[in-house]
């Protein structure tokens, strides 16, 4: 083998090694589209009121869902058009499962179901113990087994990543085939936390988001972010 061939062989081996490592990593996809950037900008603006925020979040989720469902499973079918026999596809069984994380994830559900109307919907609510910082589940409505299910988690803000990591781990433990989280915005700290916690996951995990911002502030808000997504979706509930 000449020097050039050895060089090519080494390069190919290193490409294979990095491809294998890449499979172990969580995939993070930042959807890059002018309409997404436009809607996100209006969403961030503090002058945007709750009804407009809800409508834009809904539209944004549908656009993100388009990217997030790129690997949704389909099966081949044959149908008859009014003109001729044609090949096509339809969504495979079992149906995809959509899981909004309470409370703010609920504001993303309609936008997701617009694209995947036949998906089944489960719910998860987690709360963080302020002493141990460990998130625990306070509400869960999921099929008993998630074996063979492609799961789409809806959580608008990937901030510290603690809750989302717990949600994704729970879904994997229940047998999910793949987990894709759709987040309006993410912080680098949250992405890093998910990559660390979910390294070596037995199933593919991905995050699809409209943007990765600069950082988290000392209160755990994404900077520049858009503020508290739950409050902006539903308005703050003050005492009477
Ligand atoms: N949750 C939010 O609603 N906003 C943030 O910036 C971080 C977490």
Boltz pocket constraint, residues with backbone or C-beta under 6 A from the ligand:
constraints:
  - pocket:
      binder: B
      contacts: [[A, 157], [A, 159], [A, 220], [A, 221], [A, 222], [A, 223], [A, 225], [A, 226], [A, 227], [A, 228], [A, 229], [A, 230]]
      max_distance: 6.0
